[in-house]
Amino acid sequence: MTSTEDSVAAKRLRARVSSTRTVTGGITSKEEYVLYIMEVSCSGRTWTVPRRYSEFRRLHSKCHSSSRLPGRRILGSSTEPAFVAQRSKELQEMLQSMLAESSFAVQDGLREFLLVDEMTVRVPEEPLKPGTAERIPLGASSTAHERASDATAANPAAHAGASDKLKELEDTKIALEERTAGQTYEIQRLASAVRRAADDLDA
């Protein structure tokens, strides 16, 4: 494979249903539901996206996809392990089929569904103006502690305050990383609702 082919392959959108999680309760209800957790990769980055079956249904309807959507369960619990395993397999087949479709509506819908733009788009850096400090590029090897040290070296009095702020930010980062998939789903669901409401206002 050539370097050009390697680059194209790295940018290609891929996704698979990698696991599931049964969640009891949420921010606004006490229902029990299943999250189908997808592992997504694009442009050299990999992340996970949890979605409910109802969201797969909305995606399928919105995009008018030709893929097969798994049906709803009429009798029994939709959180039964054997049923969840089978639905997970069928959703995986649906997802792969949609990824292969050439329809712009399907591809745009998938990018939104899989949070592609949120996870891969980076704000371009502006050219440095004369007299400004050099900007540390994305992916630089310097640690947060080293950057804080460099920024405060000329002002020792500010070092203590900068260290406290850095520790606070690190504690916040750790707390966010410890959130469960169910909480992540609720946040994403509310964010999507806000975006849809904004789109309705612009329409």
Phi, psi and omega in degrees: 000131181285169179296326178294317178295322177299317181296317179296318181296322181293329182275346183293138180283127176230149179202148176208150176280107188265335182195175177225162176211130177270126184244133176252119179083162179205198181289323186245000182206174179243018181290159175255131182212168182249135172258127176262112189265121182257140172263121186242142175221141179193140177054038176080005180241151180228137179208173179243147179227118176269133179222148174273162179302321181299330179286325174297321178298315180296320178300312182299317180291317183296321184272350185054045183290149177273358180289162181273123177268127176301140182283165176285157177270127182274313181242146179089175183272136179281000178255005178297130186309314182295321179292319180298319180297318180292317179296321178302317178296317181291323177293325176298317178296319178297316181298315180295323178295318180293322179298333181274348181287147182264355182298132178297322180298318180293314183294319177295319179297320179295319180299320177290316182298323184263008177058036185296310184295321180296329186264344186241338183282129178243142179287123181295143180279141178277150177301144179290139176272152180305135177089357180266158180289152179291136181274137178284123183291159176299139177083008179298150185280347180300137178278168179298323180295320180294319179295319179295322179294317179298320184289335185249003183300324182280353183220080183304329182296334182271353185297316182298316179295322179294320179296318179297318180296319180297318179296321179298318179294320179293321177296320178296318178300315180296318180297320179293321181293338182273359177295146180283165178298327179296318178293321177300317180299315182298320179296315180294323179296316179294321178296320178295322179296321178295317180296319179295321179295321178295320177297321179296322179293324181284338184293000000 
